[in-house]
């Protein structure tokens, strides 16, 4: 069984640490500090706020903004991408009210974590994606590492067709890339010497993989479509069920950071995203997992 499974632009800004000290691709069971979903009614606040950052999280935040503004007509919420590093940099500098990130602020080298507050709003499941013409539907963690280090250069060497591998990476500063490095590469960013391209958004990654016969990269499963194949890894599928079962390790908690003293609208908007109704309906519908899904932390969450 395999899954055939798109999103928005990013700009590199703040460097994220690659944490080369991580020694493996496993996960721990330390409880997350995520706020539990509650069934409380929507608290409407007026005014304007901006949210920027992770393109993996952007579809969910955009959907939430539309829903909140429909319920609270005095609110204006502007959502943009840019990548996790941009979101963290923007909220730290006061450019954005909310900074969206796939990874904790502890991975940002130049930000004082004590100046921002972490709100975990969902869990993103990531996938290694390939062009259907590769003939590959399953890889092991070791094979993924061999492909992205350049050790393997043709798909026939990992069970696929005789097609040269075309690597497509996310730019340094991408939270999706850092999650990949920590969850799949054991913490060491072994970028190939000759990647086909380095893209700064999920959408461009998808277009690149779909347009190259030997294309391969990694994206949030919620953003993937039928133009690519999301491979199994070590026999586990990039699904909520396999994350819950502890079989699939390539995921991360999604963060929305505010200043320690946030605007009332920013707090109310994030609280809306953590309500039971939004978590059980919209979060799941868009392909993310509710924060209550698991207390397990992936390597990217460390």
C-alpha positions in Angstrom: 0.0 0.0 0.0 1.2 3.5 -0.7 -0.2 6.9 -0.5 -0.4 9.4 -3.4 -0.8 12.5 -2.0 0.5 21.4 -2.2 1.0 25.0 -0.1 2.8 28.5 -0.3 6.0 30.6 -0.4 8.9 31.2 2.0 11.9 33.5 2.5 15.0 32.5 4.4 15.9 34.7 7.3 16.9 33.4 10.6 19.2 30.4 10.8 17.9 27.4 12.6 20.3 25.2 14.5 20.7 21.7 13.0 21.4 20.1 16.3 24.1 17.7 15.2 24.2 16.1 18.6 21.1 14.1 18.0 22.2 10.5 17.5 19.1 8.8 16.1 15.8 9.1 14.4 13.7 7.8 17.3 11.3 9.7 19.6 10.8 10.1 23.3 7.7 10.0 25.4 8.2 13.2 27.3 4.8 14.9 27.7 4.3 18.0 25.5 3.4 21.3 26.9 0.6 21.7 24.4 -2.6 23.2 25.7 -5.5 20.8 25.8 -8.5 21.5 23.6 -11.5 22.9 25.4 -15.1 23.3 24.3 -15.3 26.9 25.3 -17.2 29.4 23.2 -15.3 31.7 20.8 -14.1 34.9 22.5 -14.4 37.6 19.9 -11.8 40.4 20.0 -11.5 43.3 17.6 -8.6 44.8 15.8 -5.9 43.6 13.4 -3.1 41.0 13.7 -0.6 39.3 11.4 0.7 35.8 11.5 3.7 34.7 9.4 6.1 31.8 9.1 5.8 28.1 8.4 4.4 27.2 5.0 3.6 23.7 6.4 1.3 25.3 9.0 0.0 28.1 6.8 -3.0 26.3 5.3 -4.4 25.6 8.8 -3.8 29.1 10.1 -5.4 30.6 7.0 -8.4 28.4 7.4 -8.7 29.4 11.1 -8.4 33.1 10.2 -11.2 32.8 7.8 -13.4 31.0 10.3 -12.6 33.3 13.2 -13.3 36.5 11.1 -16.6 35.0 10.0 -17.6 34.6 13.7 -16.0 37.8 14.9 -16.5 40.5 12.2 -14.5 43.1 14.0 -11.3 41.1 13.6 -8.8 41.2 10.7 -6.2 38.5 10.6 -3.5 38.5 7.9 -1.6 35.3 7.3 1.5 34.9 5.2 4.3 32.3 4.8 8.0 32.9 4.7 9.2 29.8 6.5 9.7 29.0 10.2 12.8 31.1 10.6 11.0 34.1 9.2 8.0 33.6 11.5 10.3 33.3 14.6 12.3 36.3 13.5 9.2 38.3 12.8 7.5 37.7 16.1 10.7 38.3 18.0 11.2 41.6 16.3 7.5 42.6 16.6 7.0 42.6 12.9 4.3 39.9 13.3 1.9 39.3 16.2 2.2 35.5 15.7 5.2 33.5 14.4 4.4 30.1 13.0 7.0 27.4 13.2 7.4 23.7 12.7 10.2 23.5 15.3 10.7 24.9 18.8 12.2 28.4 19.2 15.2 26.7 21.0 16.4 25.8 17.5 16.7 29.5 16.5 20.2 30.6 17.3 19.5 34.3 17.6 16.2 34.5 19.5 15.9 34.8 23.3 13.2 32.1 24.0 12.2 33.9 27.2 10.7 36.8 25.2 8.1 34.6 23.4 5.4 32.2 24.4 4.9 28.9 22.7 1.4 27.8 21.7 1.2 24.3 20.2 -1.9 24.1 17.9 -1.5 20.8 15.9 0.8 18.0 14.9 2.1 17.9 11.4 3.0 14.6 9.8 5.7 14.9 7.2 6.5 12.6 4.3 9.3 11.8 1.9 7.7 12.2 -1.5 8.8 10.9 -4.9 7.8 11.2 -8.5 5.6 8.3 -9.5 8.0 7.5 -12.3 10.6 6.4 -9.8 8.7 3.2 -9.1 9.4 3.6 -5.4 6.7 3.3 -2.8 8.8 2.2 0.3 12.1 3.1 1.8 14.0 2.4 4.9 15.5 5.2 7.1 18.9 4.1 5.9 17.9 4.4 2.3 16.5 7.9 2.8 19.8 8.9 4.4 21.7 7.3 1.4 19.5 9.1 -1.1 19.9 12.6 0.5 23.6 12.2 1.2 24.3 11.4 -2.5 25.5 7.9 -1.7 22.7 6.5 -3.9 22.2 8.3 -7.2 19.8 6.0 -9.1 16.4 4.7 -8.0 17.2 1.2 -9.2 19.6 0.9 -6.3 16.8 1.2 -3.7 14.2 -1.0 -5.4 12.9 1.4 -8.0 13.3 2.0 -11.8 16.5 2.9 -13.7 15.9 6.6 -13.2 18.6 9.1 -11.9 17.6 10.6 -8.5 16.8 14.3 -8.6 17.1 15.9 -5.2 15.0 18.9 -4.2 15.8 20.4 -0.8 14.2 23.1 1.3 16.4 26.1 2.0 18.3 26.5 5.3 16.1 28.1 7.8 13.1 26.0 6.8 11.4 24.3 9.7 10.3 21.5 7.4 14.0 21.0 6.5 15.1 21.0 10.1 12.4 18.5 11.0 13.7 16.3 8.2 17.2 16.6 9.4 16.4 15.8 13.0 13.8 13.1 12.4 15.3 11.3 9.4 19.0 12.2 9.2 19.8 11.8 12.8 20.5 15.5 13.3 23.3 15.8 10.7 22.4 18.0 7.7 24.1 15.9 5.0 22.9 17.9 2.0 23.9 16.4 -1.3 26.8 18.0 -3.1 24.7 18.4 -6.2 21.0 18.9 -5.4 18.8 19.7 -8.4 17.4 22.7 -6.6 16.8 24.3 -3.2 13.3 25.7 -2.8 11.9 28.1 -0.2 8.3 26.9 -0.1 6.2 23.7 0.0 4.4 24.6 -3.2 7.7 24.9 -5.2 9.0 21.6 -3.7 5.8 19.8 -4.9 6.1 21.3 -8.3 9.7 20.3 -8.5 9.1 16.7 -7.5 6.1 16.4 -9.8 8.1 17.8 -12.7 11.2 15.6 -12.5 11.0 11.9 -13.3 13.5 11.1 -10.5 12.3 13.8 -8.1 12.4 13.4 -4.3 11.9 15.7 -1.4 9.9 16.1 1.8 6.7 17.9 2.7 3.9 18.1 5.2 1.4 15.3 4.3 -1.5 17.8 4.6 0.0 19.7 1.7 0.7 16.8 -0.6 -1.4 15.8 -3.6 -1.8 13.1 -6.2 1.1 14.3 -8.4 3.5 12.7 -5.9 3.9 9.5 -3.9 4.4 9.6 -0.2 6.5 6.6 0.6 6.4 4.4 3.6 9.4 4.5 5.9 10.5 1.3 7.6 7.1 -0.1 6.7 5.2 2.6 8.5 2.8 5.0 6.7 2.7 8.8 7.1 -0.7 8.6 8.8 -2.2 9.6 12.1 -2.8 5.9 13.0 0.9 5.0 12.6 2.0 8.1 14.5 -0.4 7.2 17.4 0.9 3.6 17.3 4.5 4.9 17.7 5.5 3.4 14.3 6.0 6.6 12.2 8.6 9.0 13.6 8.6 11.8 11.0 6.3 14.4 12.5 6.5 17.5 14.6 4.3 19.7 16.8 3.2 22.9 15.1 4.0 26.1 17.1 2.4 29.6 17.1 4.6 32.0 19.0 3.5 35.3 20.5 5.3 37.9 22.6 5.0 37.0 26.3 2.4 39.7 26.5 0.3 39.1 23.4 -2.5 41.2 22.0 -6.0 40.2 23.1 -6.9 39.3 19.5 -3.8 37.0 19.1 -4.6 35.2 22.3 -8.3 34.8 21.4 -7.4 33.6 17.9 -5.0 30.9 19.2 -7.6 29.9 21.8 -10.1 29.5 19.0 -7.7 27.1 17.2 -7.5 25.0 20.4 -11.2 24.6 20.9 -12.5 21.0 20.8 -14.6 21.8 17.7 -11.8 23.3 15.7 -9.3 20.5 16.7 -11.7 17.7 15.9 -13.1 19.1 12.7 -10.9 21.6 10.8 -7.5 20.3 12.1 -8.3 16.7 11.0 -10.0 17.8 7.8 -6.9 19.6 6.6 -4.7 16.5 7.3 -3.0 17.6 10.6 -3.4 15.8 13.9 -5.0 17.4 17.0 -2.5 18.3 19.7 -4.1 15.6 21.9 -3.2 12.8 19.5 0.0 11.8 21.3 2.3 12.9 24.1 5.3 11.4 22.2 7.8 13.9 21.0 9.7 13.4 17.7 13.4 14.3 17.4 12.3 17.6 15.8 10.4 18.5 18.9 13.5 18.4 21.1 
